[in-house]
Amino acid sequence: MRRIAILLGLMLLGDQAQADVLRTNTDSPQYCGELVTRISLLPRPLPEPVSTLAREGQNLCDQGQVRLGVAKLRRALRAAQNP
């Protein structure tokens, strides 16, 4: 019985390790570009919070502050969806 419990534990750990390897990292300059493209396809004129957040997000990405830039760009997209 103890052997079965150990084997099950090892199997669960193996699944977790594999899931960690497959995790997608969205904090990349490429993802910034995807978000900027999505925002550029929105109908114009953009409402004020959307345009400000998008501009700030793109500037942050351009300066290498990718994580903060992605956060601002995602907030801009959410604001555009809920005017």
DSSP file (Angstrom, degrees, kcal/mol; ACC not computed):
  #  RESIDUE AA STRUCTURE BP1 BP2  ACC     N-H-->O    O-->H-N    N-H-->O    O-->H-N    TCO  KAPPA ALPHA  PHI   PSI    X-CA   Y-CA   Z-CA
    1    1 A M     >        0   0    0      0, 0.0     4,-1.8     0, 0.0     5,-0.1   0.000 360.0 360.0 360.0 -40.8    0.0    0.0    0.0
    2    2 A R  H  >  +     0   0    0      1,-0.2     4,-2.1     2,-0.2     5,-0.2   0.877 360.0  55.8 -64.1 -37.2    2.8    2.4    0.9
    3    3 A R  H  > S+     0   0    0      1,-0.2     4,-2.4     2,-0.2    -1,-0.2   0.887 105.6  51.3 -63.6 -39.4    4.5    1.7   -2.5
    4    4 A I  H  > S+     0   0    0      2,-0.2     4,-2.6     1,-0.2    -1,-0.2   0.911 108.8  51.1 -64.1 -42.5    1.3    2.7   -4.3
    5    5 A A  H  X S+     0   0    0     -4,-1.8     4,-2.2     1,-0.2    -2,-0.2   0.898 110.7  48.7 -62.7 -40.4    1.1    6.0   -2.4
    6    6 A I  H  X S+     0   0    0     -4,-2.1     4,-2.4     2,-0.2    -1,-0.2   0.924 111.6  49.2 -65.6 -43.9    4.7    6.8   -3.3
    7    7 A L  H  X S+     0   0    0     -4,-2.4     4,-2.2     1,-0.2    -2,-0.2   0.910 111.1  49.6 -62.7 -42.0    4.1    6.0   -7.0
    8    8 A L  H  X S+     0   0    0     -4,-2.6     4,-2.3     1,-0.2    -1,-0.2   0.909 110.3  51.2 -63.1 -41.1    1.1    8.2   -7.1
    9    9 A G  H  X S+     0   0    0     -4,-2.2     4,-2.2     1,-0.2    -2,-0.2   0.909 110.4  48.5 -61.6 -42.9    3.0   11.0   -5.4
   10   10 A L  H  X S+     0   0    0     -4,-2.4     4,-2.2     2,-0.2    -1,-0.2   0.878 109.8  52.4 -65.6 -37.6    5.8   10.7   -8.0
   11   11 A M  H  X S+     0   0    0     -4,-2.2     4,-2.1     2,-0.2    -2,-0.2   0.912 109.7  48.8 -64.5 -41.4    3.3   10.7  -10.8
   12   12 A L  H  X S+     0   0    0     -4,-2.3     4,-2.0     1,-0.2    -2,-0.2   0.900 111.0  50.0 -65.5 -40.2    1.7   13.9   -9.5
   13   13 A L  H  X S+     0   0    0     -4,-2.2     4,-2.4     1,-0.2    -1,-0.2   0.885 108.6  53.3 -64.9 -37.7    5.0   15.6   -9.1
   14   14 A G  H  X S+     0   0    0     -4,-2.2     4,-2.1     1,-0.2    -2,-0.2   0.907 108.1  49.6 -63.8 -41.8    5.9   14.6  -12.7
   15   15 A D  H  X S+     0   0    0     -4,-2.1     4,-2.2     1,-0.2    -1,-0.2   0.898 111.3  49.8 -63.4 -40.4    2.7   16.2  -14.0
   16   16 A Q  H  X S+     0   0    0     -4,-2.0     4,-2.0     2,-0.2    -2,-0.2   0.908 110.0  49.9 -65.8 -41.9    3.4   19.4  -12.1
   17   17 A A  H  X S+     0   0    0     -4,-2.4     4,-1.4     1,-0.2    -1,-0.2   0.896 111.3  49.2 -63.8 -39.5    7.0   19.6  -13.4
   18   18 A Q  H  X S+     0   0    0     -4,-2.1     4,-1.4     1,-0.2    -1,-0.2   0.896 108.8  52.7 -67.4 -39.3    5.8   19.1  -17.0
   19   19 A A  H  < S+     0   0    0     -4,-2.2     4,-0.4     1,-0.2    -1,-0.2   0.870 105.9  54.8 -63.4 -36.5    3.1   21.8  -16.5
   20   20 A D  H >< S+     0   0    0     -4,-2.0     3,-0.8     1,-0.2    -1,-0.2   0.867 106.1  51.7 -64.4 -35.7    5.8   24.2  -15.3
   21   21 A V  H 3< S+     0   0    0     -4,-1.4    -1,-0.2     1,-0.2    -2,-0.2   0.851 109.7  49.3 -69.3 -33.8    7.8   23.6  -18.5
   22   22 A L  T 3< S+     0   0    0     -4,-1.4    -1,-0.2     2,-0.1    -2,-0.2   0.419  80.5 126.6 -88.1   1.5    4.8   24.4  -20.7
   23   23 A R    <   -     0   0    0     -3,-0.8     2,-0.4    -4,-0.4    -3,-0.0  -0.369  58.4-130.1 -64.1 134.8    3.8   27.6  -19.0
   24   24 A T        -     0   0    0     -2,-0.1     2,-0.7     2,-0.0    -1,-0.1  -0.716  11.0-144.4 -88.9 134.7    3.5   30.5  -21.4
   25   25 A N        -     0   0    0     -2,-0.4     6,-0.1     1,-0.1     3,-0.0  -0.880  17.3-179.5-100.9 114.8    5.3   33.7  -20.5
   26   26 A T        +     0   0    0     -2,-0.7     2,-1.5     1,-0.2    -1,-0.1   0.424  61.0  93.7 -93.3   1.6    3.4   36.8  -21.6
   27   27 A D        +     0   0    0      4,-0.1    40,-0.2     3,-0.0    -1,-0.2  -0.485  63.7 114.0 -90.7  65.6    6.0   39.2  -20.4
   28   28 A S  S  > S-     0   0    0     -2,-1.5     4,-1.9    38,-0.2     3,-0.3  -0.942  77.4-118.9-133.9 154.8    7.7   39.5  -23.7
   29   29 A P  H  > S+     0   0    0      0, 0.0     4,-2.1     0, 0.0     5,-0.1   0.835 115.1  59.1 -59.7 -31.6    8.3   42.3  -26.3
   30   30 A Q  H  > S+     0   0    0      2,-0.2     4,-2.0     1,-0.2     5,-0.1   0.903 104.2  49.3 -64.6 -40.0    6.4   40.1  -28.8
   31   31 A Y  H  > S+     0   0    0     -3,-0.3     4,-2.5     2,-0.2    -1,-0.2   0.886 107.2  55.5 -67.7 -37.4    3.3   40.1  -26.6
   32   32 A C  H  X S+     0   0    0     -4,-1.9     4,-2.6     1,-0.2    -1,-0.2   0.941 108.2  49.8 -55.1 -46.9    3.6   43.9  -26.3
   33   33 A G  H  X S+     0   0    0     -4,-2.1     4,-2.3     1,-0.2    -2,-0.2   0.885 108.6  51.7 -61.2 -40.0    3.5   44.0  -30.0
   34   34 A E  H  X S+     0   0    0     -4,-2.0     4,-2.3     2,-0.2    -1,-0.2   0.918 111.5  47.0 -62.8 -43.2    0.4   41.8  -30.2
   35   35 A L  H  X S+     0   0    0     -4,-2.5     4,-2.4     2,-0.2    -2,-0.2   0.908 111.0  51.2 -66.4 -41.6   -1.4   43.9  -27.7
   36   36 A V  H  X S+     0   0    0     -4,-2.6     4,-2.3     1,-0.2    -1,-0.2   0.905 110.4  50.4 -61.3 -41.0   -0.5   47.1  -29.6
   37   37 A T  H  X S+     0   0    0     -4,-2.3     4,-1.1     2,-0.2    -2,-0.2   0.923 109.4  50.2 -62.6 -44.5   -1.7   45.6  -32.8
   38   38 A R  H  < S+     0   0    0     -4,-2.3     3,-0.4     1,-0.2     4,-0.3   0.897 112.1  47.7 -61.3 -39.9   -5.0   44.6  -31.2
   39   39 A I  H >< S+     0   0    0     -4,-2.4     3,-1.5     1,-0.2    -1,-0.2   0.882 106.4  57.5 -68.5 -37.1   -5.5   48.1  -29.9
   40   40 A S  H 3< S+     0   0    0     -4,-2.3    -1,-0.2     1,-0.3    -2,-0.2   0.743 101.7  57.4 -66.1 -21.5   -4.6   49.6  -33.3
   41   41 A L  T 3< S+     0   0    0     -4,-1.1    -1,-0.3    -3,-0.4    -2,-0.2   0.521  83.6 107.7 -86.0  -5.8   -7.5   47.6  -34.8
   42   42 A L  S <  S-     0   0    0     -3,-1.5     4,-0.1    -4,-0.3    -3,-0.0  -0.401  84.4 -92.7 -70.7 148.9  -10.1   49.2  -32.5
   43   43 A P        -     0   0    0      0, 0.0    -1,-0.1     0, 0.0    -2,-0.1  -0.325  59.2 -87.8 -62.2 143.8  -12.5   51.7  -34.0
   44   44 A R  S    S+     0   0    0      2,-0.1     2,-0.1    -3,-0.1    -4,-0.0  -0.663  98.3  47.4 -98.3 156.0  -11.4   55.3  -33.8
   45   45 A P  S    S-     0   0    0      0, 0.0    -1,-0.1     0, 0.0     3,-0.1   0.599  78.3-145.9 -77.2 146.8  -11.5   57.7  -31.9
   46   46 A L        -     0   0    0     -2,-0.1    -2,-0.1     1,-0.1    34,-0.0  -0.563  23.9-106.1 -76.6 140.1  -10.5   55.8  -28.8
   47   47 A P     >  -     0   0    0      0, 0.0     4,-2.3     0, 0.0     3,-0.4  -0.264  39.1-101.1 -60.9 157.2  -12.0   57.0  -25.6
   48   48 A E  H  > S+     0   0    0      1,-0.2     4,-2.2     2,-0.2     5,-0.3   0.878 118.2  47.5 -54.4 -50.7   -9.7   58.9  -23.3
   49   49 A P  H  > S+     0   0    0      0, 0.0     4,-2.3     0, 0.0    -1,-0.2   0.897 113.6  50.6 -62.4 -33.2   -8.7   56.2  -20.8
   50   50 A V  H  > S+     0   0    0     -3,-0.4     4,-2.5     2,-0.2    -2,-0.2   0.943 111.5  45.2 -67.7 -47.5   -8.1   53.8  -23.6
   51   51 A S  H  X S+     0   0    0     -4,-2.3     4,-2.3     2,-0.2    -1,-0.2   0.896 115.1  47.8 -66.1 -39.1   -5.8   56.0  -25.6
   52   52 A T  H  X S+     0   0    0     -4,-2.2     4,-2.6    -5,-0.2     5,-0.2   0.940 114.0  45.9 -66.6 -46.6   -3.8   57.2  -22.5
   53   53 A L  H  X S+     0   0    0     -4,-2.3     4,-2.7    -5,-0.3    -2,-0.2   0.904 113.6  49.8 -62.7 -41.2   -3.3   53.6  -21.2
   54   54 A A  H  X S+     0   0    0     -4,-2.5     4,-2.5    -5,-0.2     5,-0.2   0.926 112.2  46.9 -64.5 -44.6   -2.3   52.4  -24.7
   55   55 A R  H  X S+     0   0    0     -4,-2.3     4,-2.3    -5,-0.2    -2,-0.2   0.925 114.7  46.5 -63.4 -45.0    0.2   55.2  -25.2
   56   56 A E  H  X S+     0   0    0     -4,-2.6     4,-2.4     2,-0.2    -2,-0.2   0.910 112.7  50.7 -63.9 -41.7    1.7   54.7  -21.7
   57   57 A G  H  X S+     0   0    0     -4,-2.7     4,-2.3    -5,-0.2    -2,-0.2   0.912 110.8  47.6 -62.7 -43.5    1.8   50.9  -22.2
   58   58 A Q  H  X S+     0   0    0     -4,-2.5     4,-2.5     2,-0.2    -1,-0.2   0.908 111.4  51.1 -65.6 -40.5    3.6   51.2  -25.6
   59   59 A N  H  X S+     0   0    0     -4,-2.3     4,-1.6     2,-0.2    -2,-0.2   0.914 110.0  49.8 -61.9 -42.3    6.1   53.7  -24.1
   60   60 A L  H  <>S+     0   0    0     -4,-2.4     5,-2.5     2,-0.2     4,-0.3   0.917 111.3  48.7 -62.9 -43.1    6.9   51.3  -21.2
   61   61 A C  H ><5S+     0   0    0     -4,-2.3     3,-1.5     1,-0.2    -2,-0.2   0.916 109.9  52.1 -62.1 -42.3    7.4   48.4  -23.6
   62   62 A D  H 3<5S+     0   0    0     -4,-2.5    -1,-0.2     1,-0.3    -2,-0.2   0.811 108.4  51.7 -63.8 -29.5    9.7   50.5  -25.8
   63   63 A Q  T 3<5S-     0   0    0     -4,-1.6    -1,-0.3    -5,-0.2    -2,-0.2   0.417 123.8-103.5 -87.7   1.4   11.7   51.4  -22.7
   64   64 A G  T < 5S+     0   0    0     -3,-1.5     2,-1.5    -4,-0.3     3,-0.2   0.473  86.7 124.7  91.4   1.8   12.1   47.8  -21.7
   65   65 A Q     >< +     0   0    0     -5,-2.5     4,-2.5     1,-0.2     5,-0.2  -0.517  29.8 160.0 -90.1  66.9    9.6   47.8  -18.9
   66   66 A V  H  >  +     0   0    0     -2,-1.5     4,-3.0     1,-0.2     5,-0.3   0.890  63.9  52.0 -63.7 -45.6    7.7   44.9  -20.5
   67   67 A R  H  > S+     0   0    0     -3,-0.2     4,-1.9     1,-0.2    -1,-0.2   0.930 115.4  41.5 -60.6 -46.3    5.7   43.7  -17.5
   68   68 A L  H  > S+     0   0    0      2,-0.2     4,-2.2     1,-0.2    -1,-0.2   0.888 114.5  53.0 -67.6 -38.3    4.4   47.2  -16.7
   69   69 A G  H  X S+     0   0    0     -4,-2.5     4,-2.5     2,-0.2    -2,-0.2   0.918 108.5  49.0 -62.6 -44.0    3.8   47.9  -20.4
   70   70 A V  H  X S+     0   0    0     -4,-3.0     4,-2.6     1,-0.2     5,-0.2   0.908 109.6  53.1 -61.8 -42.0    1.8   44.7  -20.8
   71   71 A A  H  X S+     0   0    0     -4,-1.9     4,-2.1    -5,-0.3    -2,-0.2   0.924 111.5  45.2 -60.7 -44.7   -0.3   45.5  -17.8
   72   72 A K  H  X S+     0   0    0     -4,-2.2     4,-2.2     2,-0.2    -1,-0.2   0.912 113.2  50.1 -65.9 -42.4   -1.2   49.0  -19.1
   73   73 A L  H  X S+     0   0    0     -4,-2.5     4,-2.1     1,-0.2    -2,-0.2   0.896 110.9  49.0 -64.8 -39.4   -2.0   47.6  -22.6
   74   74 A R  H  X S+     0   0    0     -4,-2.6     4,-2.3     2,-0.2    -1,-0.2   0.887 110.0  51.7 -66.9 -38.0   -4.3   44.9  -21.1
   75   75 A R  H  X S+     0   0    0     -4,-2.1     4,-2.6    -5,-0.2    -2,-0.2   0.887 107.7  53.3 -63.5 -38.1   -6.0   47.6  -19.1
   76   76 A A  H  X S+     0   0    0     -4,-2.2     4,-2.0     2,-0.2    -2,-0.2   0.918 109.1  48.2 -62.6 -43.3   -6.5   49.6  -22.2
   77   77 A L  H  X S+     0   0    0     -4,-2.1     4,-1.6     2,-0.2    -2,-0.2   0.908 112.0  49.1 -64.4 -41.3   -8.1   46.6  -24.0
   78   78 A R  H  X S+     0   0    0     -4,-2.3     4,-1.4     1,-0.2    -2,-0.2   0.913 110.6  50.7 -63.5 -41.6  -10.4   46.0  -21.0
   79   79 A A  H  < S+     0   0    0     -4,-2.6    -1,-0.2     1,-0.2    -2,-0.2   0.865 108.8  52.2 -64.2 -35.3  -11.4   49.6  -20.9
   80   80 A A  H  < S+     0   0    0     -4,-2.0    -1,-0.2     1,-0.2    -2,-0.2   0.834 109.1  49.7 -69.8 -31.8  -12.2   49.5  -24.6
   81   81 A Q  H  < S+     0   0    0     -4,-1.6    -1,-0.2     1,-0.3    -2,-0.2   0.760 117.8  40.1 -77.5 -25.1  -14.4   46.5  -24.1
   82   82 A N     <        0   0    0     -4,-1.4    -1,-0.3    -5,-0.1    -2,-0.1  -0.654 360.0 360.0-123.6  73.5  -16.4   48.1  -21.3
   83   83 A P              0   0    0      0, 0.0    -1,-0.1     0, 0.0    -3,-0.1   0.517 360.0 360.0 -67.1 360.0  -16.8   51.8  -22.3
